[in-house]
Amino acid sequence: MFSQFLIKQFIKNHENVEDSKVRDSYGYLGGIVGITVNIILFIVKLSVGLIVKSIAVTADAFNNLSDAFSSIITIAGFKLASKPADAEHPFGHGRIEYISGLIVSFMVIIVGLQFIKSSYNRIVNPEIINFELIPFVLILISIFAKIWLSRFNKFIGVKINSSALQASSLDALGDVITSSTVALSLLLSNWIIFPIDGYIGVLVSLFILYSGFNLIKETINPLLGEAPDPELVEEIQKEVLKYNIITGVHDLVIHNYGPGRRMASLHAEVPYNLSIMKIHDVIDKAEKEISQKLNIFLVIHMDPVNIDDDEINKAKEEVADILKNFPEVKSYHDFRIVGEGEDKSLLFDVVIDKANPLNSSEARTNFINKTKSEIKKIHPNYNVIITIDIDFS
């Protein structure tokens, strides 16, 4: 309820998340709330840590401070990512949002390493922890505050498809676990005399490091070029096939230039005997309508296919039966026969399943030779030409 209240109060047209300005407003709100909550928690936990002389609580406090700096970087990332496209960056600056998330991840790791050192020193040189009820209650309150912050960031991150805010949500959830562990160490200090505070501090630090490495993985993948969302792939294919002259889709490639900045290209199979002008009109219409509907920049290449030739249709059925014996083949396309008389070539492309990628040139050559051999048993006079496609989607 409070999350919805904040969104309605501070974001105009909050339902229109496709609008880049609205999306940026969500990002700024998430960052400002993160800064506010984490600064308050830092002050509270640092005070508690100094009062009860707990290195675990102090470590947890500075973890919240790093989270506040992370939120500042998140805001800066949204601000820079919203810069319009220019001559050097024709698809905009959206990937800066991923870079800001990467910086946050390294900051989390630095905090974790620093407090491993501090916690080890506390184990070697233990100090008595003074348990007090009010500081303990303040730690419990901070746990509930982090639970709310995690849910708030998750809600916004999912709503605007922001990996940076979803990473912040994961980090806040991790803080819930570490703060709960710290609270437990304070409680147990009433009955345990060995330096449990130092050992708990090490556990907290290790969890901080684990969170940092996970955040690096989450933010670096889109920078390196991760596989597209399967739901987006399916949605694009489904939308393209709604146009009645398009009979098949293949060679779909999607590039991510930042949230809301995606470019896709694909090959659409169309009947060979339609006029070029009619095909062009349909392809042009599909590009514009699908681009607008899915918020992408779509480019469609047309592949004319012959579906009326008996020789081609028969050969296609025969090749389909042969390819069933090769589990690495996901699909095939661009099936055609060219030439006349005895001088004919059968050509087609096969898409290899990611589970059986045929990574080596030797594996690909063996596959092509085996497939050709099976086809030659039926059509010895055909010159068989097979192209292996990589499934980028």
BAVEXSE-539941 format. One record per residue (C-alpha): x, y, z; residue in one letter. Coordinates in Angstrom, 3 decimals, padded with zeros to 6 digits. Example, Ala and Ser with C-alpha at 12.3 -4.5 7.8 and 13.67 -1.06 7.14 Angstrom:
BAVEXSE-539941
LUMFI; X; Y; Z; vexdo
LUMFI; 012.300; -004.500; 007.800; A .
LUMFI; 013.670; -001.060; 007.140; S .
//
This chain:
BAVEXSE-539941
LUMFI; X; Y; Z; vexdo
LUMFI; 000.000; 000.000; 000.000; M .
LUMFI; 002.756; 002.481; 000.961; F .
LUMFI; 004.659; 001.626; -002.244; S .
LUMFI; 001.610; 002.442; -004.349; Q .
LUMFI; 001.130; 005.681; -002.397; F .
LUMFI; 004.698; 006.817; -003.124; L .
LUMFI; 004.367; 005.975; -006.819; I .
LUMFI; 001.060; 007.831; -007.202; K .
LUMFI; 002.370; 010.855; -005.287; Q .
LUMFI; 005.676; 011.297; -007.103; F .
LUMFI; 005.219; 009.838; -010.615; I .
LUMFI; 002.849; 011.411; -013.119; K .
LUMFI; 001.208; 008.994; -015.577; N .
LUMFI; 002.706; 006.166; -013.535; H .
LUMFI; 000.855; 003.503; -015.540; E .
LUMFI; 002.532; 004.504; -018.818; N .
LUMFI; 005.837; 002.711; -018.167; V .
LUMFI; 006.635; 002.542; -021.896; E .
LUMFI; 007.246; 006.303; -021.785; D .
LUMFI; 010.976; 006.853; -021.219; S .
LUMFI; 010.349; 009.856; -018.927; K .
LUMFI; 007.966; 007.840; -016.748; V .
LUMFI; 010.481; 004.985; -016.635; R .
LUMFI; 013.237; 007.381; -015.565; D .
LUMFI; 010.947; 008.773; -012.834; S .
LUMFI; 010.523; 005.250; -011.460; Y .
LUMFI; 014.293; 004.836; -011.445; G .
LUMFI; 014.840; 008.152; -009.650; Y .
LUMFI; 012.168; 007.318; -007.070; L .
LUMFI; 013.715; 003.917; -006.405; G .
LUMFI; 017.129; 005.510; -005.983; G .
LUMFI; 015.928; 008.309; -003.673; I .
LUMFI; 013.981; 005.898; -001.471; V .
LUMFI; 017.036; 003.624; -001.339; G .
LUMFI; 019.307; 006.485; -000.285; I .
LUMFI; 016.889; 007.673; 002.404; T .
LUMFI; 016.246; 004.247; 003.941; V .
LUMFI; 019.888; 003.152; 003.861; N .
LUMFI; 021.251; 006.390; 005.350; I .
LUMFI; 018.768; 006.112; 008.234; I .
LUMFI; 019.705; 002.442; 008.774; L .
LUMFI; 023.423; 003.286; 008.620; F .
LUMFI; 023.053; 005.881; 011.386; I .
LUMFI; 020.948; 003.543; 013.526; V .
LUMFI; 023.204; 000.497; 013.115; K .
LUMFI; 026.450; 002.438; 013.523; L .
LUMFI; 025.123; 003.888; 016.780; S .
LUMFI; 024.088; 000.415; 017.958; V .
LUMFI; 027.433; -001.066; 016.905; G .
LUMFI; 029.398; 001.548; 018.848; L .
LUMFI; 027.156; 001.223; 021.913; I .
LUMFI; 027.341; -002.569; 022.151; V .
LUMFI; 030.870; -002.782; 020.657; K .
LUMFI; 029.806; -005.236; 017.937; S .
LUMFI; 031.917; -005.557; 014.779; I .
LUMFI; 029.091; -007.524; 013.115; A .
LUMFI; 026.617; -004.673; 013.652; V .
LUMFI; 029.193; -002.115; 012.484; T .
LUMFI; 029.891; -004.171; 009.363; A .
LUMFI; 026.189; -004.345; 008.685; D .
LUMFI; 025.955; -000.554; 009.134; A .
LUMFI; 028.637; 000.145; 006.540; F .
LUMFI; 026.976; -002.351; 004.237; N .
LUMFI; 023.908; -000.084; 004.392; N .
LUMFI; 026.118; 002.926; 003.665; L .
LUMFI; 027.459; 001.188; 000.554; S .
LUMFI; 023.849; 000.496; -000.430; D .
LUMFI; 023.147; 004.247; -000.179; A .
LUMFI; 026.072; 004.962; -002.512; F .
LUMFI; 024.734; 002.215; -004.778; S .
LUMFI; 021.434; 004.049; -004.982; S .
LUMFI; 023.271; 007.255; -005.917; I .
LUMFI; 025.025; 005.397; -008.725; I .
LUMFI; 021.688; 003.925; -009.803; T .
LUMFI; 020.213; 007.433; -010.108; I .
LUMFI; 023.274; 008.603; -012.051; A .
LUMFI; 022.949; 005.537; -014.287; G .
LUMFI; 019.315; 006.324; -015.111; F .
LUMFI; 020.226; 009.969; -015.759; K .
LUMFI; 023.087; 009.155; -018.135; L .
LUMFI; 021.212; 006.285; -019.801; A .
LUMFI; 018.366; 008.655; -020.688; S .
LUMFI; 020.654; 010.814; -022.847; K .
LUMFI; 019.388; 010.862; -026.446; P .
LUMFI; 021.162; 009.077; -029.273; A .
LUMFI; 024.015; 010.874; -030.995; D .
LUMFI; 026.390; 010.293; -033.910; A .
LUMFI; 028.685; 008.057; -031.853; E .
LUMFI; 025.858; 006.159; -030.138; H .
LUMFI; 022.994; 005.809; -032.660; P .
LUMFI; 021.050; 003.484; -030.340; F .
LUMFI; 021.365; 005.753; -027.316; G .
LUMFI; 023.186; 005.322; -024.000; H .
LUMFI; 020.954; 002.726; -022.336; G .
LUMFI; 023.785; 000.337; -021.483; R .
LUMFI; 025.127; 002.889; -018.984; I .
LUMFI; 022.417; 001.563; -016.663; E .
LUMFI; 024.149; -001.842; -016.755; Y .
LUMFI; 027.552; -000.214; -016.169; I .
LUMFI; 026.203; 001.612; -013.101; S .
LUMFI; 024.967; -001.732; -011.784; G .
LUMFI; 028.437; -003.196; -012.357; L .
LUMFI; 030.040; -000.382; -010.349; I .
LUMFI; 027.573; -001.034; -007.527; V .
LUMFI; 028.529; -004.711; -007.590; S .
LUMFI; 032.236; -003.967; -007.155; F .
LUMFI; 031.459; -001.575; -004.292; M .
LUMFI; 029.573; -004.369; -002.528; V .
LUMFI; 032.577; -006.688; -002.924; I .
LUMFI; 034.990; -004.075; -001.534; I .
LUMFI; 032.792; -003.682; 001.566; V .
LUMFI; 032.730; -007.467; 002.014; G .
LUMFI; 036.530; -007.759; 001.810; L .
LUMFI; 037.067; -004.914; 004.289; Q .
LUMFI; 034.829; -006.495; 006.901; F .
LUMFI; 036.298; -009.964; 006.540; I .
LUMFI; 039.525; -008.329; 007.700; K .
LUMFI; 037.776; -006.482; 010.557; S .
LUMFI; 035.900; -009.605; 011.657; S .
LUMFI; 039.106; -011.667; 011.687; Y .
LUMFI; 040.761; -009.051; 013.879; N .
LUMFI; 037.810; -009.267; 016.277; R .
LUMFI; 038.229; -013.069; 016.485; I .
LUMFI; 041.939; -012.681; 017.240; V .
LUMFI; 041.344; -009.788; 019.652; N .
LUMFI; 037.865; -010.369; 021.131; P .
LUMFI; 035.919; -007.725; 023.032; E .
LUMFI; 032.941; -008.111; 025.349; I .
LUMFI; 029.595; -007.235; 023.716; I .
LUMFI; 027.188; -005.244; 025.887; N .
LUMFI; 023.714; -006.483; 025.012; F .
LUMFI; 021.003; -003.855; 025.439; E .
LUMFI; 017.330; -004.219; 024.636; L .
LUMFI; 016.704; -000.913; 022.812; I .
LUMFI; 019.590; -001.342; 020.306; P .
LUMFI; 018.419; -004.916; 019.746; F .
LUMFI; 014.882; -003.702; 018.970; V .
LUMFI; 016.303; -001.094; 016.565; L .
LUMFI; 018.080; -003.872; 014.656; I .
LUMFI; 014.780; -005.777; 014.402; L .
LUMFI; 013.051; -002.653; 013.060; I .
LUMFI; 015.808; -002.258; 010.464; S .
LUMFI; 015.141; -005.822; 009.280; I .
LUMFI; 011.501; -004.991; 008.557; F .
LUMFI; 012.590; -001.782; 006.805; A .
LUMFI; 014.861; -003.804; 004.500; K .
LUMFI; 012.095; -006.305; 003.771; I .
LUMFI; 009.894; -003.437; 002.609; W .
LUMFI; 012.739; -001.872; 000.568; L .
LUMFI; 013.426; -005.204; -001.151; S .
LUMFI; 009.782; -005.574; -002.125; R .
LUMFI; 009.602; -001.932; -003.257; F .
LUMFI; 012.664; -002.257; -005.517; N .
LUMFI; 011.408; -005.585; -006.842; K .
LUMFI; 008.025; -004.076; -007.712; F .
LUMFI; 009.578; -001.131; -009.548; I .
LUMFI; 012.302; -003.262; -011.183; G .
LUMFI; 009.769; -005.665; -012.646; V .
LUMFI; 007.376; -002.878; -013.678; K .
LUMFI; 010.009; -001.014; -015.727; I .
LUMFI; 012.230; -004.032; -016.520; N .
LUMFI; 015.272; -002.615; -014.734; S .
LUMFI; 018.050; -005.075; -013.910; S .
LUMFI; 019.697; -002.424; -011.696; A .
LUMFI; 016.641; -002.076; -009.439; L .
LUMFI; 016.005; -005.823; -009.411; Q .
LUMFI; 019.628; -006.259; -008.336; A .
LUMFI; 019.038; -003.695; -005.583; S .
LUMFI; 016.032; -005.732; -004.476; S .
LUMFI; 018.181; -008.859; -004.271; L .
LUMFI; 020.837; -006.957; -002.346; D .
LUMFI; 018.238; -005.664; 000.130; A .
LUMFI; 016.929; -009.192; 000.630; L .
LUMFI; 020.477; -010.290; 001.364; G .
LUMFI; 020.696; -007.516; 003.946; D .
LUMFI; 017.627; -008.973; 005.644; V .
LUMFI; 019.498; -012.240; 006.093; I .
LUMFI; 022.703; -010.575; 007.315; T .
LUMFI; 020.858; -008.289; 009.749; S .
LUMFI; 018.905; -011.246; 011.097; S .
LUMFI; 022.180; -013.069; 011.680; T .
LUMFI; 023.609; -010.012; 013.416; V .
LUMFI; 020.540; -009.775; 015.668; A .
LUMFI; 020.982; -013.443; 016.550; L .
LUMFI; 024.633; -012.844; 017.491; S .
LUMFI; 023.605; -009.987; 019.791; L .
LUMFI; 021.036; -012.179; 021.488; L .
LUMFI; 023.404; -015.128; 021.906; L .
LUMFI; 026.104; -012.875; 023.381; S .
LUMFI; 024.141; -013.028; 026.658; N .
LUMFI; 025.087; -016.683; 027.107; W .
LUMFI; 028.192; -017.294; 024.935; I .
LUMFI; 031.615; -016.011; 025.985; I .
LUMFI; 033.717; -016.915; 022.918; F .
LUMFI; 033.927; -014.222; 020.153; P .
LUMFI; 030.758; -015.194; 018.268; I .
LUMFI; 030.521; -011.572; 017.093; D .
LUMFI; 033.684; -011.995; 014.977; G .
LUMFI; 032.516; -015.295; 013.501; Y .
LUMFI; 029.095; -013.827; 012.669; I .
LUMFI; 030.916; -010.865; 011.125; G .
LUMFI; 032.839; -013.239; 008.858; V .
LUMFI; 029.577; -014.932; 007.810; L .
LUMFI; 027.992; -011.543; 007.102; V .
LUMFI; 031.040; -010.499; 005.076; S .
LUMFI; 031.007; -013.733; 003.067; L .
LUMFI; 027.336; -013.228; 002.300; F .
LUMFI; 028.101; -009.665; 001.176; I .
LUMFI; 030.784; -011.051; -001.164; L .
LUMFI; 028.395; -013.696; -002.487; Y .
LUMFI; 025.791; -011.009; -003.199; S .
LUMFI; 028.433; -008.882; -004.924; G .
LUMFI; 029.505; -011.682; -007.254; F .
LUMFI; 025.879; -012.443; -008.098; N .
LUMFI; 025.270; -008.788; -008.868; L .
LUMFI; 028.321; -008.734; -011.158; I .
LUMFI; 026.936; -011.713; -013.046; K .
LUMFI; 023.499; -010.086; -013.358; E .
LUMFI; 024.898; -006.801; -014.672; T .
LUMFI; 027.741; -008.039; -016.864; I .
LUMFI; 025.660; -010.540; -018.863; N .
LUMFI; 023.718; -007.918; -020.862; P .
LUMFI; 026.973; -006.049; -021.502; L .
LUMFI; 028.586; -009.202; -022.905; L .
LUMFI; 025.499; -010.024; -024.981; G .
LUMFI; 023.289; -012.578; -023.224; E .
LUMFI; 020.637; -014.645; -024.968; A .
LUMFI; 017.338; -012.767; -025.407; P .
LUMFI; 014.283; -013.382; -023.262; D .
LUMFI; 012.541; -016.530; -024.640; P .
LUMFI; 009.164; -014.839; -024.108; E .
LUMFI; 010.224; -011.932; -026.332; L .
LUMFI; 011.478; -014.356; -028.996; V .
LUMFI; 008.173; -016.220; -028.964; E .
LUMFI; 006.179; -012.982; -029.017; E .
LUMFI; 008.074; -011.615; -032.046; I .
LUMFI; 007.640; -014.864; -033.988; Q .
LUMFI; 003.938; -015.013; -033.114; K .
LUMFI; 003.332; -011.419; -034.198; E .
LUMFI; 005.165; -011.841; -037.520; V .
LUMFI; 003.222; -014.991; -038.398; L .
LUMFI; -000.077; -013.125; -037.976; K .
LUMFI; 000.459; -011.571; -041.431; Y .
LUMFI; -001.228; -013.921; -043.898; N .
LUMFI; 001.467; -014.039; -046.597; I .
LUMFI; 004.233; -014.905; -044.099; I .
LUMFI; 004.504; -018.682; -043.748; T .
LUMFI; 007.636; -019.057; -041.638; G .
LUMFI; 010.234; -017.210; -039.546; V .
LUMFI; 013.915; -017.938; -038.994; H .
LUMFI; 017.319; -016.324; -038.331; D .
LUMFI; 015.933; -014.113; -035.559; L .
LUMFI; 018.652; -011.986; -033.939; V .
LUMFI; 017.993; -009.571; -031.053; I .
LUMFI; 020.424; -006.921; -029.839; H .
LUMFI; 019.988; -005.228; -026.462; N .
LUMFI; 021.221; -001.637; -026.231; Y .
LUMFI; 019.713; -001.067; -022.806; G .
LUMFI; 016.245; -001.293; -021.276; P .
LUMFI; 013.668; -000.309; -023.878; G .
LUMFI; 016.336; -000.161; -026.611; R .
LUMFI; 016.236; -003.448; -028.497; R .
LUMFI; 016.830; -004.123; -032.185; M .
LUMFI; 015.685; -007.329; -033.896; A .
LUMFI; 016.172; -008.711; -037.385; S .
LUMFI; 014.673; -011.857; -038.924; L .
LUMFI; 013.941; -013.668; -042.168; H .
LUMFI; 010.290; -014.100; -043.132; A .
LUMFI; 009.283; -016.793; -045.637; E .
LUMFI; 006.806; -015.594; -048.281; V .
LUMFI; 005.336; -017.214; -051.433; P .
LUMFI; 007.668; -016.795; -054.413; Y .
LUMFI; 004.856; -016.069; -056.897; N .
LUMFI; 003.484; -012.894; -055.280; L .
LUMFI; 004.431; -009.479; -056.619; S .
LUMFI; 007.413; -007.792; -055.029; I .
LUMFI; 005.341; -004.665; -054.363; M .
LUMFI; 002.682; -006.604; -052.434; K .
LUMFI; 005.307; -008.430; -050.357; I .
LUMFI; 007.088; -005.144; -049.664; H .
LUMFI; 003.896; -003.498; -048.453; D .
LUMFI; 003.144; -006.348; -046.034; V .
LUMFI; 006.743; -006.522; -044.739; I .
LUMFI; 006.869; -002.750; -044.297; D .
LUMFI; 003.564; -002.780; -042.409; K .
LUMFI; 004.725; -005.668; -040.187; A .
LUMFI; 007.960; -003.857; -039.311; E .
LUMFI; 006.169; -000.686; -038.268; K .
LUMFI; 003.290; -002.299; -036.361; E .
LUMFI; 005.364; -004.887; -034.479; I .
LUMFI; 008.078; -002.344; -033.642; S .
LUMFI; 005.489; -000.077; -032.074; Q .
LUMFI; 003.623; -002.852; -030.263; K .
LUMFI; 006.685; -004.558; -028.734; L .
LUMFI; 008.801; -001.408; -028.319; N .
LUMFI; 011.625; -002.706; -030.508; I .
LUMFI; 013.297; -001.708; -033.777; F .
LUMFI; 012.449; -004.566; -036.160; L .
LUMFI; 014.007; -005.260; -039.560; V .
LUMFI; 012.531; -008.065; -041.714; I .
LUMFI; 014.276; -009.724; -044.649; H .
LUMFI; 012.018; -011.636; -047.042; M .
LUMFI; 012.813; -015.175; -048.182; D .
LUMFI; 010.691; -016.328; -051.151; P .
LUMFI; 009.767; -020.037; -050.975; V .
LUMFI; 008.186; -022.308; -053.577; N .
LUMFI; 005.303; -024.293; -052.094; I .
LUMFI; 003.650; -025.335; -055.383; D .
LUMFI; 006.399; -027.474; -056.911; D .
LUMFI; 005.763; -031.225; -056.489; D .
LUMFI; 009.455; -032.132; -056.777; E .
LUMFI; 010.427; -029.664; -054.041; I .
LUMFI; 007.575; -030.714; -051.744; N .
LUMFI; 008.414; -034.404; -052.105; K .
LUMFI; 012.126; -033.840; -051.528; A .
LUMFI; 011.287; -031.676; -048.526; K .
LUMFI; 009.271; -034.463; -046.902; E .
LUMFI; 012.095; -036.952; -047.551; E .
LUMFI; 014.730; -034.645; -046.054; V .
LUMFI; 012.467; -033.969; -043.060; A .
LUMFI; 012.330; -037.714; -042.337; D .
LUMFI; 016.116; -037.942; -042.607; I .
LUMFI; 016.694; -034.993; -040.263; L .
LUMFI; 014.536; -036.641; -037.581; K .
LUMFI; 017.444; -039.034; -037.050; N .
LUMFI; 019.716; -036.162; -036.054; F .
LUMFI; 018.695; -034.857; -032.593; P .
LUMFI; 021.034; -031.879; -032.936; E .
LUMFI; 018.820; -030.402; -035.676; V .
LUMFI; 016.255; -027.984; -034.259; K .
LUMFI; 014.699; -026.906; -037.577; S .
LUMFI; 015.491; -026.266; -041.226; Y .
LUMFI; 014.571; -023.566; -043.750; H .
LUMFI; 015.333; -021.992; -047.147; D .
LUMFI; 014.661; -025.353; -048.806; F .
LUMFI; 014.996; -025.140; -052.591; R .
LUMFI; 016.084; -026.996; -055.734; I .
LUMFI; 017.930; -025.074; -058.451; V .
LUMFI; 019.135; -026.111; -061.908; G .
LUMFI; 017.672; -028.238; -064.679; E .
LUMFI; 017.838; -031.834; -065.940; G .
LUMFI; 020.636; -033.853; -064.354; E .
LUMFI; 022.412; -030.758; -063.090; D .
LUMFI; 020.402; -029.932; -059.984; K .
LUMFI; 021.357; -028.744; -056.527; S .
LUMFI; 019.332; -029.222; -053.374; L .
LUMFI; 020.016; -026.470; -050.855; L .
LUMFI; 018.764; -025.826; -047.321; F .
LUMFI; 019.848; -024.423; -043.969; D .
LUMFI; 019.631; -026.294; -040.674; V .
LUMFI; 019.372; -024.713; -037.221; V .
LUMFI; 021.347; -026.572; -034.574; I .
LUMFI; 019.912; -026.983; -031.071; D .
LUMFI; 021.819; -025.189; -028.303; K .
LUMFI; 021.967; -028.451; -026.342; A .
LUMFI; 023.969; -030.028; -029.214; N .
LUMFI; 025.840; -027.048; -030.644; P .
LUMFI; 028.394; -028.889; -032.863; L .
LUMFI; 031.059; -026.466; -031.683; N .
LUMFI; 034.011; -027.948; -033.544; S .
LUMFI; 034.506; -027.787; -037.312; S .
LUMFI; 035.076; -031.553; -037.292; E .
LUMFI; 031.672; -032.200; -035.700; A .
LUMFI; 029.963; -029.963; -038.237; R .
LUMFI; 031.737; -031.617; -041.147; T .
LUMFI; 030.758; -035.080; -039.895; N .
LUMFI; 027.126; -033.997; -039.526; F .
LUMFI; 027.006; -032.517; -043.037; I .
LUMFI; 028.652; -035.592; -044.589; N .
LUMFI; 026.262; -037.990; -042.830; K .
LUMFI; 023.221; -035.951; -043.864; T .
LUMFI; 024.413; -035.704; -047.463; K .
LUMFI; 025.045; -039.443; -047.543; S .
LUMFI; 021.465; -040.208; -046.449; E .
LUMFI; 020.024; -037.817; -049.047; I .
LUMFI; 022.256; -039.263; -051.787; K .
LUMFI; 020.752; -042.694; -051.169; K .
LUMFI; 017.406; -041.286; -052.372; I .
LUMFI; 018.657; -038.676; -054.858; H .
LUMFI; 022.110; -039.690; -056.103; P .
LUMFI; 022.141; -037.036; -058.828; N .
LUMFI; 021.491; -034.085; -056.548; Y .
LUMFI; 024.353; -031.842; -055.495; N .
LUMFI; 023.478; -031.341; -051.808; V .
LUMFI; 024.483; -028.057; -050.188; I .
LUMFI; 023.814; -027.691; -046.437; I .
LUMFI; 024.393; -024.523; -044.413; T .
LUMFI; 024.499; -024.665; -040.614; I .
LUMFI; 022.811; -021.748; -038.865; D .
LUMFI; 023.479; -020.626; -035.312; I .
LUMFI; 020.384; -020.106; -033.194; D .
LUMFI; 021.068; -016.697; -031.606; F .
LUMFI; 017.632; -016.583; -030.011; S .
//
